[in-house]
Amino acid sequence: MWLQLVGVLLACVVTCYAWIHRRYRFWRDRSVAYIEPRFPYGNFGTLGKVEHIAPITQLHYEHFKRLNVPYGGVFMLTSPLLYIFDTQLIKTLLVKDFHYFPNRGVYFNERDDPLSAHMFAIEGQKWRTLRTKLSPTFTSGRIKTTMPLVQQVCDRFCGHVSELLRSSDEIEVHDLLSRFTIDVIGACAFGIECNSFRDPDNEFRRYGKIAFDKLPHSPLVVYLMKAFRTYANALGMKQLHEDVSGFFMRVVKDTIDYREREQIVRNDFMDLLVKLKNTGRLEEGGEEIGRLTFEEIAAQAFIFFTAGYDTSSTAMSYTLYELALNPAAQAKARECVRETLRKHDGKLTYEALADMGYLDQCISETLRKHPPVAILERNADKDYRLPDGGLLLRRGQKIMIPIYAMHRDPKYFPEPDEYRPERFAPEAVAQRDSHCYLPFGEGPRICIGMRFGSIQAKMGLASLLDRFRFSSCERTQIPVQYSRTNFILGPAKGVWLRAEVL
């Protein structure tokens, strides 16, 4: 009996070993350059435990760059991934042949975790339909209507910073900017005055921090959920904490019920979603777009919150950090802001922000050095042969574009560790390959809220630079260290700076 059991176990071990060995031959059998994996983590053994995925992908990128290949293979656990490096190939896959790679492969569970089924994650016709419905909500005209709300938050924010500086000239700007973006999104998306400066532990901020900082699963478990979504869905696995999901579902329901009962119109993001729920139109007598369910509204409100909360606050924090370390660039950005305000009667209008060219360059250079999303992922929706006529990618195969690494390639950005906003002057951009810089993605799945996020960041930074000067202090971390566990490329220990009132 014992001998039979040992024999069965030995047979299982041999079978598993043979399967893993064959799996790790995947790229070699297809004559694709690859990095030798190590079981069980493949080429991502330090992910989440030691470092963020950004520096891992940079090491991989540098390895393949020495080989001068347009793409290269690695393994996440035992699953093969194909890095894409050639910018023309990136353009082809994300734009021209987008219909072969329409999905990000993000985990979602529409049945058990409806908030996870938002536009960033969903796939196929559902995504196309939802994108069509929501695209009109992010036009420049609609964004303009939210600017008075953003301006009010900017004024409260600067007033709060002034109060803090009475007791200490050192402030942690990432925490403060997280409060700023929560107040902006609370006002523009939910019609709620969070006032995170007076009440830093308000519900929006508390649950936002849980959503980002206390993830229910490790990065490797999340990858397994993505790779085996059918099984994970069947097991009822969720991307969000129950209390986070419950809070946002309740807030959205209460907001909708209150507005419909009191017939309140605010011309904000939630108003547009409610119109689509009730009439399928954004305007009375307008084009029929299609109705949204309550669950769809809640999911879009949630992604609007999460995408705008952490990505914008992180980008703004790193911009202040880089300007604090580069006083000449900061002085030039401040003069750009003040000169523009003089031309526009001291008002931060939509047109005034559009005139702040150098501040735009500063933000773009920050997004080059510290892109909030370090990689782009796409899944093949059907078999696809690469344009060189060689490698055939089967349906379900994942490709990855290492944005963080490409942004730091001296081929595209000489002396990449240097902060140089001049890289994004119009003439410099015109001379550079357009697909080596992708902070918002590219193609039909480019970030739908990109314009709103940019406006929010510019208004906040312009308000701060007009009133305060920033410099490094003893607590400033140089270079900044990234969080190991956050999907967003956020700072591990905040961003401490010295500030003084001008």
C-alpha positions as CSV (number, residue, x, y, z in Angstrom):
1,M,0.0,0.0,0.0
2,W,2.7,2.4,1.0
3,L,4.8,1.5,-2.0
4,Q,1.8,2.2,-4.3
5,L,1.2,5.6,-2.6
6,V,4.9,6.5,-3.0
7,G,4.8,5.4,-6.6
8,V,1.8,7.6,-7.3
9,L,3.4,10.6,-5.6
10,L,6.6,10.0,-7.5
11,A,4.7,9.8,-10.8
12,C,2.9,13.1,-10.0
13,V,6.2,14.8,-9.2
14,V,7.8,13.5,-12.4
15,T,4.8,14.6,-14.4
16,C,4.7,18.1,-12.9
17,Y,8.5,18.5,-13.4
18,A,8.1,17.4,-17.1
19,W,5.2,19.9,-17.6
20,I,7.1,22.8,-16.0
21,H,10.3,21.9,-18.0
22,R,8.3,21.8,-21.2
23,R,6.5,25.1,-20.3
24,Y,9.8,26.8,-19.7
25,R,10.9,25.8,-23.2
26,F,8.0,27.8,-24.6
27,W,10.1,30.7,-26.0
28,R,13.1,28.6,-27.0
29,D,10.8,26.3,-29.0
30,R,9.7,29.4,-30.9
31,S,13.2,30.8,-31.5
32,V,12.4,33.9,-29.4
33,A,15.1,35.5,-27.3
34,Y,14.2,35.0,-23.6
35,I,15.5,35.3,-20.1
36,E,15.9,32.0,-18.3
37,P,13.2,31.6,-15.7
38,R,13.4,30.2,-12.2
39,F,10.6,28.1,-10.7
40,P,8.1,29.0,-9.2
41,Y,8.1,32.7,-10.0
42,G,9.5,32.7,-13.5
43,N,11.3,36.0,-14.1
44,F,9.4,38.0,-11.4
45,G,10.6,36.5,-8.1
46,T,11.1,39.9,-6.4
47,L,7.7,41.3,-7.4
48,G,5.8,42.7,-4.4
49,K,8.2,41.3,-1.9
50,V,11.3,43.3,-2.7
51,E,10.4,45.8,-5.4
52,H,7.8,47.2,-7.7
53,I,7.3,45.8,-11.2
54,A,8.9,49.0,-12.7
55,P,12.6,48.3,-11.9
56,I,12.0,44.6,-12.7
57,T,10.9,45.4,-16.2
58,Q,13.7,47.9,-16.6
59,L,16.3,45.1,-15.9
60,H,14.5,42.9,-18.5
61,Y,14.5,45.7,-21.0
62,E,18.2,46.4,-20.6
63,H,18.9,42.6,-21.1
64,F,17.0,42.5,-24.4
65,K,18.3,45.9,-25.5
66,R,21.8,44.4,-25.5
67,L,20.5,41.7,-27.8
68,N,19.0,44.3,-30.2
69,V,15.7,42.4,-30.6
70,P,12.2,43.9,-31.3
71,Y,10.6,41.6,-28.7
72,G,11.6,39.1,-26.0
73,G,10.1,36.4,-23.9
74,V,9.8,36.1,-20.1
75,F,7.6,34.1,-17.7
76,M,5.3,35.2,-14.9
77,L,5.2,32.0,-12.8
78,T,4.9,29.5,-15.7
79,S,2.9,31.7,-18.1
80,P,4.8,33.1,-21.1
81,L,4.8,36.9,-21.6
82,L,6.1,38.7,-24.7
83,Y,7.7,42.1,-24.2
84,I,7.3,44.4,-27.2
85,F,10.2,47.0,-27.6
86,D,10.1,48.2,-31.2
87,T,8.0,51.4,-31.4
88,Q,6.6,50.8,-34.8
89,L,5.5,47.3,-33.7
90,I,3.9,48.9,-30.6
91,K,2.0,51.3,-32.8
92,T,0.8,48.5,-35.0
93,L,-0.4,46.4,-32.1
94,L,-2.1,49.2,-30.1
95,V,-3.6,51.1,-33.1
96,K,-3.6,49.6,-36.5
97,D,-4.3,46.0,-35.3
98,F,-6.0,46.9,-32.1
99,H,-8.9,44.5,-32.9
100,Y,-6.5,41.7,-32.3
101,F,-5.5,43.1,-28.9
102,P,-8.5,44.9,-27.5
103,N,-8.3,43.7,-23.9
104,R,-6.0,44.5,-21.0
105,G,-6.5,41.2,-19.3
106,V,-7.4,42.9,-16.0
107,Y,-9.2,40.7,-13.5
108,F,-12.9,41.5,-12.8
109,N,-15.8,39.6,-11.4
110,E,-19.1,41.1,-12.6
111,R,-21.3,38.7,-10.6
112,D,-19.6,38.8,-7.1
113,D,-17.7,42.1,-7.3
114,P,-19.7,44.5,-9.6
115,L,-17.5,47.5,-8.9
116,S,-14.6,45.6,-10.6
117,A,-16.5,45.5,-13.9
118,H,-15.6,49.1,-14.8
119,M,-14.4,50.4,-18.2
120,F,-10.7,49.9,-17.5
121,A,-11.3,46.2,-17.0
122,I,-14.2,44.9,-19.0
123,E,-13.8,43.5,-22.5
124,G,-15.4,42.8,-25.9
125,Q,-18.6,44.4,-26.9
126,K,-19.5,45.5,-23.4
127,W,-16.4,47.7,-23.4
128,R,-17.1,49.1,-26.8
129,T,-20.7,49.9,-25.9
130,L,-19.7,51.5,-22.6
131,R,-16.9,53.5,-24.1
132,T,-19.3,54.9,-26.7
133,K,-21.7,55.9,-23.9
134,L,-19.1,57.6,-21.7
135,S,-16.8,59.3,-24.1
136,P,-19.1,62.4,-24.4
137,T,-18.9,62.9,-20.7
138,F,-15.2,63.8,-21.0
139,T,-15.4,66.5,-23.8
140,S,-13.7,69.8,-23.2
141,G,-17.1,71.5,-22.9
142,R,-18.2,69.2,-20.1
143,I,-14.8,69.5,-18.3
144,K,-15.1,73.3,-18.3
145,T,-18.3,73.0,-16.3
146,T,-16.4,71.4,-13.4
147,M,-13.7,74.0,-13.2
148,P,-15.4,76.2,-10.7
149,L,-15.6,73.2,-8.4
150,V,-11.9,72.4,-8.8
151,Q,-11.0,76.1,-8.2
152,Q,-12.9,76.0,-4.9
153,V,-10.9,73.0,-3.8
154,C,-7.6,74.7,-4.9
155,D,-8.4,77.7,-2.7
156,R,-9.2,75.5,0.3
157,F,-6.0,73.5,-0.4
158,C,-3.7,76.5,-0.5
159,G,-5.3,77.9,2.6
160,H,-4.7,74.7,4.4
161,V,-1.0,74.6,3.3
162,S,-0.5,78.2,4.6
163,E,-1.9,77.1,8.0
164,L,0.4,74.1,8.2
165,L,3.5,76.3,7.4
166,R,2.8,78.3,10.6
167,S,3.9,75.4,12.7
168,S,6.5,73.8,10.4
169,D,8.1,74.5,7.0
170,E,8.3,70.8,6.2
171,I,5.3,69.1,4.7
172,E,4.5,65.7,3.2
173,V,3.0,66.7,-0.1
174,H,1.8,63.2,-1.3
175,D,-0.6,63.0,1.6
176,L,-1.8,66.5,1.1
177,L,-2.3,66.0,-2.7
178,S,-4.2,62.8,-2.0
179,R,-6.6,64.9,0.0
180,F,-6.8,67.5,-2.8
181,T,-7.7,64.9,-5.5
182,I,-10.3,63.2,-3.2
183,D,-12.0,66.6,-2.7
184,V,-11.9,67.3,-6.4
185,I,-13.4,63.9,-7.3
186,G,-15.9,64.1,-4.5
187,A,-17.1,67.4,-5.8
188,C,-17.0,66.7,-9.5
189,A,-18.2,63.0,-9.5
190,F,-20.4,62.7,-6.5
191,G,-21.4,66.3,-5.6
192,I,-20.1,65.7,-2.1
193,E,-17.9,68.1,-0.1
194,C,-15.4,65.8,1.5
195,N,-13.2,68.6,3.0
196,S,-10.3,66.3,3.5
197,F,-8.1,69.1,4.8
198,R,-10.3,69.6,7.9
199,D,-11.3,65.9,8.2
200,P,-8.4,63.8,6.8
201,D,-10.1,60.6,8.0
202,N,-13.3,61.2,6.1
203,E,-14.9,58.1,4.6
204,F,-13.8,58.8,1.0
205,R,-10.2,59.1,2.0
206,R,-10.3,56.1,4.5
207,Y,-11.8,53.7,1.9
208,G,-9.6,55.1,-0.8
209,K,-6.5,54.3,1.2
210,I,-7.8,50.8,1.9
211,A,-8.5,50.3,-1.8
212,F,-4.9,51.2,-2.7
213,D,-2.7,50.5,0.3
214,K,-4.3,47.4,1.8
215,L,-4.9,45.1,-1.1
216,P,-6.7,41.8,-0.4
217,H,-4.2,39.9,-2.5
218,S,-0.5,39.9,-3.3
219,P,0.7,40.9,-6.8
220,L,1.3,37.3,-7.6
221,V,-2.1,36.2,-6.5
222,V,-3.6,39.0,-8.6
223,Y,-1.7,37.7,-11.6
224,L,-3.0,34.2,-11.0
225,M,-6.5,35.6,-10.8
226,K,-6.0,37.3,-14.2
227,A,-4.4,34.3,-15.8
228,F,-7.2,31.9,-14.6
229,R,-10.1,34.3,-14.4
230,T,-12.7,31.7,-15.2
231,Y,-11.7,29.6,-12.2
232,A,-11.2,32.7,-10.0
233,N,-14.7,33.9,-10.9
234,A,-16.2,30.5,-10.2
235,L,-14.5,30.6,-6.7
236,G,-16.0,34.1,-6.2
237,M,-12.6,35.8,-5.8
238,K,-12.8,39.5,-5.5
239,Q,-10.5,42.4,-6.3
240,L,-11.9,44.7,-3.7
241,H,-12.4,44.5,0.1
242,E,-16.0,44.0,1.1
243,D,-16.2,47.2,3.1
244,V,-14.7,49.3,0.2
245,S,-17.3,47.8,-2.2
246,G,-20.1,48.3,0.2
247,F,-19.2,51.9,0.9
248,F,-19.1,52.9,-2.8
249,M,-22.3,51.1,-3.7
250,R,-24.0,52.9,-0.8
251,V,-22.6,56.3,-1.7
252,V,-23.7,56.0,-5.3
253,K,-27.1,54.7,-4.4
254,D,-27.7,57.5,-1.9
255,T,-26.4,60.1,-4.3
256,I,-28.7,59.0,-7.1
257,D,-31.8,58.6,-4.8
258,Y,-31.2,62.1,-3.4
259,R,-30.8,63.8,-6.7
260,E,-33.8,62.1,-8.3
261,R,-36.0,62.7,-5.2
262,E,-35.1,66.4,-4.9
263,Q,-34.7,66.9,-8.7
264,I,-31.2,68.3,-8.2
265,V,-29.1,69.0,-11.3
266,R,-25.3,69.8,-10.9
267,N,-24.0,69.2,-14.4
268,D,-21.2,66.9,-13.0
269,F,-20.1,63.4,-13.9
270,M,-22.8,61.8,-11.7
271,D,-25.5,63.8,-13.4
272,L,-24.5,62.5,-16.8
273,L,-24.5,58.9,-15.5
274,V,-28.0,59.4,-14.1
275,K,-29.3,60.8,-17.4
276,L,-28.0,57.7,-19.1
277,K,-29.6,55.5,-16.6
278,N,-33.0,57.1,-16.9
279,T,-33.2,58.2,-20.6
280,G,-30.2,56.7,-22.4
281,R,-29.4,60.3,-23.5
282,L,-27.0,62.9,-22.3
283,E,-29.3,65.8,-23.3
284,E,-33.0,66.0,-23.6
285,G,-33.9,65.3,-27.2
286,G,-30.3,64.3,-27.9
287,E,-29.0,61.2,-29.5
288,E,-30.0,57.8,-28.0
289,I,-26.8,56.3,-26.6
290,G,-28.3,53.6,-24.4
291,R,-29.2,53.2,-20.7
292,L,-26.9,52.3,-17.9
293,T,-27.7,49.9,-15.0
294,F,-27.1,50.9,-11.4
295,E,-24.2,48.5,-11.2
296,E,-22.6,50.0,-14.3
297,I,-23.0,53.5,-12.9
298,A,-21.4,52.4,-9.6
299,A,-18.5,50.7,-11.4
300,Q,-17.8,53.8,-13.5
301,A,-18.0,56.1,-10.5
302,F,-15.6,53.9,-8.7
303,I,-13.0,53.8,-11.5
304,F,-13.4,57.6,-11.8
305,F,-12.5,57.9,-8.2
306,T,-9.7,55.4,-8.1
307,A,-8.1,56.5,-11.4
308,G,-8.2,60.2,-10.5
309,Y,-7.3,59.8,-6.8
310,D,-4.0,58.0,-6.8
311,T,-2.6,58.6,-10.3
312,S,-3.2,62.4,-10.2
313,S,-1.9,62.9,-6.7
314,T,1.2,60.8,-7.4
315,A,1.9,62.7,-10.6
316,M,1.5,66.0,-8.8
317,S,3.7,64.9,-5.9
318,Y,6.5,63.8,-8.2
319,T,6.3,67.1,-10.1
320,L,6.7,69.2,-6.9
321,Y,9.5,66.8,-5.9
322,E,11.4,67.3,-9.2
323,L,10.9,71.0,-9.2
324,A,12.1,71.2,-5.6
325,L,15.3,69.5,-6.7
326,N,15.6,71.7,-9.8
327,P,15.1,75.4,-8.7
328,A,15.7,76.8,-12.2
329,A,12.9,74.7,-13.6
330,Q,10.6,75.7,-10.7
331,A,11.3,79.4,-11.2
332,K,10.5,79.1,-14.9
333,A,7.3,77.1,-14.1
334,R,6.2,79.8,-11.6
335,E,6.9,82.6,-14.1
336,C,4.9,80.7,-16.7
337,V,2.0,80.5,-14.3
338,R,2.1,84.1,-13.2
339,E,2.5,85.5,-16.7
340,T,-0.5,83.5,-17.9
341,L,-2.6,84.7,-14.9
342,R,-1.7,88.3,-15.8
343,K,-3.0,87.7,-19.3
344,H,-6.2,86.1,-18.0
345,D,-7.2,88.6,-15.3
346,G,-5.8,86.4,-12.5
347,K,-8.2,83.6,-13.2
348,L,-7.4,79.9,-13.7
349,T,-9.7,79.4,-16.7
350,Y,-9.7,76.5,-19.1
351,E,-8.0,78.8,-21.7
352,A,-5.5,80.0,-19.1
353,L,-4.4,76.5,-18.3
354,A,-4.0,75.8,-22.1
355,D,-1.6,78.7,-22.2
356,M,0.7,77.3,-19.5
357,G,3.0,75.5,-22.0
358,Y,6.1,75.2,-19.7
359,L,4.0,73.8,-16.8
360,D,2.7,71.2,-19.3
361,Q,6.2,70.3,-20.1
362,C,7.1,69.9,-16.5
363,I,4.2,67.5,-15.9
364,S,5.1,65.6,-19.1
365,E,8.7,65.2,-18.0
366,T,7.5,64.0,-14.6
367,L,5.3,61.4,-16.3
368,R,8.3,60.3,-18.3
369,K,10.4,59.7,-15.1
370,H,7.6,58.4,-12.9
371,P,4.8,57.1,-15.1
372,P,1.9,56.1,-12.7
373,V,1.3,52.9,-14.7
374,A,4.7,51.3,-15.4
375,I,3.5,48.7,-18.0
376,L,0.9,48.3,-20.6
377,E,-0.7,44.9,-21.0
378,R,-2.8,43.5,-23.8
379,N,-4.2,40.0,-24.5
380,A,-4.5,38.5,-28.0
381,D,-8.2,38.1,-28.7
382,K,-7.5,35.9,-31.7
383,D,-4.4,34.3,-33.3
384,Y,-2.0,36.9,-34.7
385,R,1.2,36.6,-36.7
386,L,3.6,39.4,-36.1
387,P,4.3,41.6,-39.1
388,D,7.8,40.2,-39.6
389,G,6.0,37.0,-40.7
390,G,7.6,35.0,-37.9
391,L,6.1,34.5,-34.4
392,L,2.5,33.4,-34.2
393,L,0.7,34.7,-31.0
394,R,-2.1,32.4,-30.0
395,R,-5.4,33.6,-28.7
396,G,-5.0,34.4,-25.0
397,Q,-1.3,35.2,-25.3
398,K,-0.3,38.3,-23.2
399,I,2.0,41.0,-24.5
400,M,3.6,43.7,-22.3
401,I,5.0,47.1,-23.2
402,P,7.5,48.3,-20.6
403,I,6.6,52.0,-20.4
404,Y,8.8,52.8,-17.4
405,A,11.8,51.3,-19.0
406,M,11.3,52.9,-22.4
407,H,10.9,56.3,-20.8
408,R,14.4,55.8,-19.3
409,D,16.1,54.7,-22.5
410,P,18.9,57.1,-23.5
411,K,18.1,56.3,-27.1
412,Y,14.9,58.3,-26.8
413,F,15.8,60.5,-23.8
414,P,19.5,61.3,-23.4
415,E,20.7,61.3,-19.8
416,P,17.3,60.0,-18.6
417,D,17.9,60.4,-14.9
418,E,18.0,64.2,-15.5
419,Y,14.8,66.2,-15.1
420,R,14.5,68.3,-18.3
421,P,11.1,69.8,-19.1
422,E,12.6,71.1,-22.4
423,R,12.4,67.5,-23.7
424,F,8.7,68.2,-24.2
425,A,8.9,71.5,-26.0
426,P,6.9,71.2,-29.3
427,E,10.0,71.1,-31.5
428,A,11.6,68.4,-29.4
429,V,8.4,66.3,-29.4
430,A,8.1,66.6,-33.2
431,Q,11.6,65.2,-33.7
432,R,11.0,62.2,-31.4
433,D,9.4,58.8,-32.1
434,S,5.7,59.3,-31.0
435,H,5.4,55.8,-29.5
436,C,8.4,55.8,-27.1
437,Y,6.4,57.9,-24.6
438,L,3.0,56.4,-23.5
439,P,2.0,57.6,-20.0
440,F,-1.7,57.3,-20.8
441,G,-1.6,54.3,-23.1
442,E,-2.4,54.5,-26.8
443,G,-5.0,53.5,-29.3
444,P,-8.8,53.0,-28.6
445,R,-8.0,52.0,-25.0
446,I,-6.1,55.2,-24.2
447,C,-7.1,56.7,-20.8
448,I,-10.6,58.2,-21.2
449,G,-10.1,60.5,-18.3
450,M,-6.7,61.8,-19.5
451,R,-8.0,65.3,-20.2
452,F,-9.7,65.7,-16.8
453,G,-6.7,64.3,-15.0
454,S,-4.4,66.8,-16.7
455,I,-6.7,69.8,-15.9
456,Q,-7.0,68.7,-12.3
457,A,-3.2,68.4,-11.9
458,K,-2.4,71.7,-13.7
459,M,-4.9,73.7,-11.6
460,G,-3.5,72.3,-8.4
461,L,0.1,72.8,-9.3
462,A,-0.5,76.3,-10.8
463,S,-2.2,77.3,-7.5
464,L,0.6,76.0,-5.4
465,L,3.5,77.4,-7.5
466,D,1.8,80.9,-7.5
467,R,1.8,80.9,-3.7
468,F,4.6,78.8,-2.5
469,R,8.3,77.9,-3.2
470,F,9.4,74.3,-2.6
471,S,12.9,72.9,-1.9
472,S,14.4,69.7,-0.5
473,C,14.8,69.2,3.2
474,E,16.5,66.6,5.4
475,R,13.5,64.2,5.1
476,T,13.4,64.4,1.3
477,Q,14.2,61.0,0.0
478,I,16.8,61.2,-2.9
479,P,16.2,59.2,-5.0
480,V,12.6,58.5,-4.2
481,Q,11.8,54.9,-3.4
482,Y,8.7,53.3,-4.9
483,S,6.1,51.3,-3.1
484,R,6.5,47.6,-3.6
485,T,2.9,46.6,-3.5
486,N,0.9,49.4,-5.0
487,F,0.0,48.9,-8.7
488,I,0.5,52.7,-9.1
489,L,4.1,53.8,-9.1
490,G,3.7,55.6,-5.8
491,P,6.3,56.7,-3.2
492,A,7.0,54.2,-0.5
493,K,7.5,56.8,2.3
494,G,5.8,59.9,1.1
495,V,7.4,63.0,-0.4
496,W,8.7,65.4,2.2
497,L,9.6,69.0,1.0
498,R,10.3,72.4,2.5
499,A,7.7,75.0,1.5
500,E,7.7,78.8,2.1
501,V,4.9,81.3,1.4
502,L,5.8,83.8,-1.4
